[in-house]
Amino acid sequence: MPLYEKYVGRSRDDFATLEDLQKNYKVTVGDDFNYSYDVVDEIARQTPDKLAMLWVSNEGVERRFTFEDLRRLSNQAANLLTSLGVGKGDCVMLVLKRGYQFWYTLLALHRIGAIAIPATHLLTAKDYVYRANAATVKMMIITGDGDATDHVAEAMPECPTVQFYAVTKHKQAGETWMDYDALVAQQSEEFARPTGEKANKSSDPMLMFFTSGTTGYPKMVWHDFTYPLGHILTGCFWHRVEDGGLHFTISDTGWGKALWGKIYGQWLGGSAVFTYDFDRFHAPEILHMMEKYRVTTFCAPPTMYRYMIKEDLSQYDLSALKHCTTAGEALNPDLFDFWKEHTGLTIFEGFGQTETPLTVANLTHAVPKPGSMGHPSPAFTIEVQRGDGSRCDVGETGEICIDVHEKAPGIMLEYYRNPEKTEAAVYDGWYHTGDTAWVDEDGYLWYVGRNDDVIKSSGYRIGPFEIESVLLEHEAVRECAVTGVPDPVRGKAVKATVVLAEGFEGSEVLVRELQQWVKQRTAPYKYPRVVEFVDALPKTVNGKIRRAAIREADESQEGTPKTKVPEGLV
């Protein structure tokens, strides 16, 4: 029996309908839940040889980790950390890419009640300084791959709270850097669960994420020990992992997406996780890995699906694949249909934030509508609300809000050390996501955009997401961002900043074609009156498009934008 059933009280298949799931899904959690002891150790006790993770290096080296392996390794890491004085409530930053050390180190931090801070290897010295000081980081464990250690070394003089620096793969081990792999291997394989004041409560902080920081400094999102149980829906009812299966989510460990798809919900569902430790995404390699290792469930952003469908899918045996999901950006209908035609599988969309687990999705028993995020999660009460807190009517755009009168597993505790931001987001018993959407007559939610991204033009409220989705259906468009630019008549005019696909060149003819393309597929007032072709879009370190940077650049420029609307398209 997959362990999630212990906390839900029913099997996934026991929910006969989507309505049944919506009404009766509930997670029961004790006062002292700890994922390492109550899930990983329990699986290791029941089935010690059960596969937990299949890890493949960029060079093709394979390592298989059972739950017993991870129990022992995480105990060893916990012993090392406690020997250094790392304890309950201490912050430890993990910059480990897709290295297998991440998994047992995260479990070790859970064991001792310390707070894990996953971070990307793409950070610069300035980023490390800010994060270390903002969170009072006590220790950093850094990958030996690439140049992450160089940036950390540059930051060291300005990080007074960091007492220990450890590096993997024996790189730079010496007086400044601890040899993490060697030191872990020297420790005892047994670690007793803490008691008394050293034991954690379910409500204690366990995890911290830094938001992407599209504007200003990143916020620190604090999660408690119930966070893994919030991902039962993610892994078991959205990803639909199988007991004994192999799940593949494409993400490195620096992002929240990794904890959505590479550990918590998947192991609760009895599935192993597949980790390919690649440096650069290459669609044929990914497809080859899925074929070779018989991946059963898969999750990736739409961009990666777009690259994959450019390949001849008939050359790959994907017959083991049973369920596919996506999140993070627009899934255009053409991609949805192509994948269905060539694999027989529907792509199920989902939505959530760094502050939450999965909150809107096409779950078990759902019939997806291409382009819709799906239905509200049964774990929460979710409404689309007006600015005054009243509920929006069908078809009316408003803000996605989550009822937090009683805290549910997976919802953040607060923005750490930032009461002003916390109070701006959580008030009147609701968490205000800052994301806008509308609900159709069947209860499906359709994403519009961030509050700050909504374009107010000639009295209309226009969300960029819908227009971007339409543009991405055009063969000439590889990436795009839709923003508002100052307009003396309309207040704001819709602008599309476009990265062209290979083989296409920007021209007035192509501008007109793209504008007509949008006019024919959505409301005429939504088409981009300004189109600019660029080589690349500004992005955050986690790859999200920085629409704010485009807006700021446009507002700072004098004169008219590069490409205006042709005559006849007013």
C-alpha positions, 0 to 999 in steps of 0.5 A: 500500500502506498504510504499516502493512503495512511494520511488520506485514509483512502486510495486514489482509486477509491474516489469514484468521481472528481466531485467525490475527490473535491468533497471528501479529500482530506489530509490528516497530520500528527503534531510531530510529523517528520518526513524522514522518519515517518515516510522514508524510514517507514518505507525502508522498514517495510521494503528496504530494497525498494528503489527510491531513486535512479540517478544518471550522470551527464556521462552516463554513470548510473547509481541506484538508491534504495530507501534503505540506502537513503535511510543510512546515508541521511543518518550519516549526513545528520551525524556529520551536521550535528557534529559541526553544531548544526541543529534545530532551527539552523539554516543550511543552504544547498547548492547541489544541482542534480547531484544525488547528495541533495536527496540524503542531505535534505533528509538529514536536515529534516532529521535534525530539525534544521531549515533547508534552503535549496538554491540554484548554482546560477547564483552570483557572489552578490546573490550568495551574500544577500541570501546568507545574510538575509536568512542567517545561513550557518552552513553552505553545501556546494556542488563541485560541478562548474564554478559555483564554488568560485562565486561562493568563495568571492562572497565569503568575506561578506557572509559572517554568519556562515561557519562551514563551507562544504563541497562535493566531489572532493573539489577544493577540499582543504582548510576553507572547504570541507570534503563533504562526501568523504566526511559523510562516509566516515559517520555512523549509519544510525541516528536516533530520532530527537526527543524533547526540545530537540524534536520538531513539531509539525508547525516548526519551520523546515524549508525556505525558498527564495522567490524569483525576485522579478522586482526588488530583492527575493522574498524568503518563503518559510514552510513547515514540516507539513509541506511534504504532505501538501504534495500528496495531491501533486504526486499521487493525484496530478502526476499520478505516480504508480507504486513501483513506477519511475517518475521524471520531473525535469528540474534541478534541485535549486527550484521549488519544482524539484520538491514538487516532482522529485521527492515528497509526493512521489515517494508517498505514492510508492514511485521511484524518481528518475534524475538525469544530471545533465548540464544542458537540455537536449531533447533527443537525450531526454527522450532517449533516457525516457525510453531506456529507463522506462519512465512511467510518469513525466512532468516538464514545462511546455517549452521542453515539450515544444523542443521534444515534439520537433523530434521524430517521436516515432524513433523512441519507444515511450510505451512505458509512459502512462501520464504526462503533466505540465505547469509554469507557462502557456500550453498551446492547443497545437502542442496539446494535440500533437502530443496526444496524437503521437503518444496517445497521452493527454497533458494535464496542466497544473498551477501553484506557487513557491508559497503553496503546493499544487493549488489548481490542476487537472486531477484524477477523473478530470477531463482537461480543457486545453489552456485551462489550469483545471479545477481548484485543489480539493485540499483548499478552499479557493476563490477568484475574488474582486478587490473588495473580497467578494467572489467573482461571477463566471467569466469575470477576472479576479485574483486567485485567493486561498482560504487560510483561516485554518492552515492546511499542509503546504501553505507557507507560514510567512515571508520570513523577516518581512511582516509587511510583505506577509500582511500584504499577502495574507489578510482577512483569512485569505492568502492573496496569490497575486495571480489573476484568473477567471472561472468558466461555467464548468468550474475550470480556471483560466489563467490571466496573469500576475496582478502587475502584468495585467494591461489596462488599455482603453478600459479593457483589462488584458492578461498577457498569458492568453495572448502569449499562448496564441502567439506561441502557436505560430511557427515563427515564434519560439518565445514571447512576452506580452506587456503594456507600453505607454500610449497617449490615447489608450493609456497602455498599448499591447506589445509583444516582444518576440524571439523568433524560431530558427529560420525566421527573420523579423520584418514588417510583413511578419509583424502584420502576420502575427497581428492578424494571427492574434486578431483571428484567435482572440478578441480583436482589442487584445492583439499586439499593436507593437511588435519587437523582435529580440534575440533573447528575453530578460529572465530571472535566474530560475528562467522566468520571463521578467516582464517588469524589465521589459516594461521598465526599458520601454518606459525609460525610452524616449520616442516611439517603439521600434515597430508600430502597428501597420496601417489598417490594423488600428 
